[in-house]
Amino acid sequence: MSRVHLPDGLKALRGSAAIAGVATFGCGETPGFTDMELLAQAAHRAVADAGLRMSDIDGLCTASASSTMWPMPVIEYLGLRPRYIDGTMLGGSSFIAHLLPAMMALQSGQCNAVLVCYGSAQRSATFGRREVVASRRFLDPQPYEMPYEPMLPLSAYALVASRHMHQYGTTRRHLAEVAVAARAWAALNPEAFVRDPLSIDEVLASRMVSDPLSVRDCCLVTDGGGAYVLVRAERARDLRRKPVYVLGNATAVWNRQVSAMHDLTTTCAQESGAHAFAMAGLAPRDIDVVQLYDAFTINTLLFLEDLGFCAKGEAGAFVENGGIAPGGRLPVNTNGGGLSCVHPGMYGIFALIEAVRQLRGEGGARQVAGATTALAHGNGGTLSSQATAVLGLEEVL
């Protein structure tokens, strides 16, 4: 981490902004709500959680998989007049990638309070994931893959899992450990969509979807909205909630198509993580709780390695015997993750919200005692974009 050259301007941004409010809405199955309505409910709740009014919001970051101009209808629906707008769409990592540009806008004085929000009725909508995937063939063509009609994104992640197994001896049991750990955390979370017990044997016996990934290796398909509010650090100290400071944030993209990855077992989380840690002045050993984008069980193994929590090829052993489950060596995806809590198309914002809740001590039965630092990591596309955020309480500033 120390080899990363960080500009002085980025170093100065460390801790300059804090997350002052967070909220979710409709996580699971929420028939009758549109994407916009789920987003708006979460947005109003997050603003209220911060002790602010919607009229205080003068910055907006949002993205959608189904609309290229999504910020405009969101602004109209919420009745905002923002001076700062970011609609950058990088898939599920977008809402973590939005942090650093928003911090720059706050520091420059362009705006004073930034709302980051997302909503998707993916589970309940009549125009669901199948239709979105079909439209991608025309709106987002992948010329080296789509002609062969793979089951994307699943087939891409199955390819990566197969390579990791071949190269490092990772097993399906290692993948099952990830799914079982996520379910164990979900069982402690009243908001999680799936909370019933899950065993290693049940994962191994579950229906194969794209070898070597079974249905239990795949994330949920849910509805849900999520939002958070970012303000300057000095303002956050005067608001109603305990401030959670952004210590580091970085985003990296190396490819769009999985077939363009130079190494199927190494993602650009290696880059985003190194830069986020360098900005934070921390290392993986300093992190108390970790929230990773677990669209598939292989993701968790890859990100544990690429973010530096274990060496490349050693994540299988790292998660064995409940290594990332409650009571394990590292608390990972304490809400149940995308595998068992919520996954309405793009999960990144929910990873960040859970990190904030843990640092504010709001985890209830799943609370990690004494947590003062957290990492939230987002993934977009087929291991295409990666965004890492390092968060902390005032005592680690």
URPE-V542123 format. One record per residue. N is the residue number from 1. RES is the residue in one small letter. SS is DSSP state (2 for helix, 1 for strand, 0 for the rest). Layout:
N:RES:SS  N:RES:SS
This chain:
1:m:0  2:s:0  3:r:0  4:v:0  5:h:0  6:l:0  7:p:0  8:d:2  9:g:2  10:l:2  11:k:2  12:a:2  13:l:2  14:r:0  15:g:0  16:s:0  17:a:1  18:a:1  19:i:1  20:a:1  21:g:1  22:v:1  23:a:1  24:t:1  25:f:1  26:g:1  27:c:1  28:g:1  29:e:0  30:t:0  31:p:0  32:g:0  33:f:0  34:t:0  35:d:2  36:m:2  37:e:2  38:l:2  39:l:2  40:a:2  41:q:2  42:a:2  43:a:2  44:h:2  45:r:2  46:a:2  47:v:2  48:a:2  49:d:2  50:a:0  51:g:0  52:l:0  53:r:0  54:m:2  55:s:2  56:d:2  57:i:0  58:d:0  59:g:1  60:l:1  61:c:1  62:t:1  63:a:0  64:s:0  65:a:0  66:s:0  67:s:0  68:t:0  69:m:0  70:w:2  71:p:2  72:m:2  73:p:2  74:v:2  75:i:2  76:e:2  77:y:2  78:l:2  79:g:0  80:l:0  81:r:0  82:p:0  83:r:0  84:y:1  85:i:1  86:d:1  87:g:0  88:t:0  89:m:0  90:l:0  91:g:2  92:g:2  93:s:2  94:s:2  95:f:2  96:i:2  97:a:2  98:h:2  99:l:2  100:l:2  101:p:2  102:a:2  103:m:2  104:m:2  105:a:2  106:l:2  107:q:2  108:s:2  109:g:0  110:q:0  111:c:0  112:n:0  113:a:1  114:v:1  115:l:1  116:v:1  117:c:1  118:y:1  119:g:1  120:s:1  121:a:0  122:q:0  123:r:0  124:s:0  125:a:0  126:t:0  127:f:0  128:g:0  129:r:2  130:r:2  131:e:2  132:v:2  133:v:2  134:a:2  135:s:2  136:r:2  137:r:2  138:f:2  139:l:2  140:d:0  141:p:0  142:q:0  143:p:0  144:y:0  145:e:0  146:m:2  147:p:2  148:y:2  149:e:0  150:p:0  151:m:0  152:l:0  153:p:0  154:l:2  155:s:2  156:a:2  157:y:2  158:a:2  159:l:2  160:v:2  161:a:2  162:s:2  163:r:2  164:h:2  165:m:2  166:h:2  167:q:2  168:y:2  169:g:0  170:t:0  171:t:0  172:r:2  173:r:2  174:h:2  175:l:2  176:a:2  177:e:2  178:v:2  179:a:2  180:v:2  181:a:2  182:a:2  183:r:2  184:a:2  185:w:2  186:a:2  187:a:0  188:l:0  189:n:0  190:p:0  191:e:0  192:a:0  193:f:0  194:v:0  195:r:0  196:d:0  197:p:0  198:l:0  199:s:0  200:i:2  201:d:2  202:e:2  203:v:2  204:l:2  205:a:2  206:s:0  207:r:0  208:m:1  209:v:1  210:s:1  211:d:0  212:p:0  213:l:1  214:s:1  215:v:2  216:r:2  217:d:2  218:c:1  219:c:0  220:l:0  221:v:0  222:t:0  223:d:1  224:g:1  225:g:1  226:g:1  227:a:1  228:y:1  229:v:1  230:l:1  231:v:1  232:r:1  233:a:2  234:e:2  235:r:2  236:a:2  237:r:0  238:d:0  239:l:0  240:r:0  241:r:0  242:k:0  243:p:0  244:v:1  245:y:1  246:v:1  247:l:1  248:g:1  249:n:1  250:a:1  251:t:1  252:a:1  253:v:1  254:w:0  255:n:0  256:r:0  257:q:0  258:v:2  259:s:2  260:a:2  261:m:0  262:h:0  263:d:0  264:l:0  265:t:0  266:t:0  267:t:0  268:c:0  269:a:2  270:q:2  271:e:2  272:s:2  273:g:2  274:a:2  275:h:2  276:a:2  277:f:2  278:a:2  279:m:2  280:a:2  281:g:0  282:l:0  283:a:0  284:p:2  285:r:2  286:d:2  287:i:0  288:d:0  289:v:1  290:v:1  291:q:1  292:l:1  293:y:0  294:d:0  295:a:0  296:f:1  297:t:2  298:i:2  299:n:2  300:t:2  301:l:2  302:l:2  303:f:2  304:l:2  305:e:2  306:d:2  307:l:0  308:g:0  309:f:0  310:c:0  311:a:0  312:k:0  313:g:0  314:e:0  315:a:2  316:g:2  317:a:2  318:f:2  319:v:2  320:e:2  321:n:2  322:g:2  323:g:0  324:i:0  325:a:0  326:p:0  327:g:0  328:g:0  329:r:0  330:l:0  331:p:1  332:v:1  333:n:0  334:t:0  335:n:0  336:g:0  337:g:2  338:g:2  339:l:2  340:s:2  341:c:0  342:v:0  343:h:0  344:p:0  345:g:0  346:m:0  347:y:0  348:g:2  349:i:2  350:f:2  351:a:2  352:l:2  353:i:2  354:e:2  355:a:2  356:v:2  357:r:2  358:q:2  359:l:2  360:r:0  361:g:0  362:e:0  363:g:0  364:g:2  365:a:2  366:r:2  367:q:0  368:v:0  369:a:0  370:g:0  371:a:0  372:t:0  373:t:1  374:a:1  375:l:1  376:a:1  377:h:1  378:g:1  379:n:1  380:g:1  381:g:0  382:t:0  383:l:0  384:s:0  385:s:1  386:q:1  387:a:1  388:t:1  389:a:1  390:v:1  391:l:1  392:g:1  393:l:0  394:e:2  395:e:2  396:v:2  397:l:0
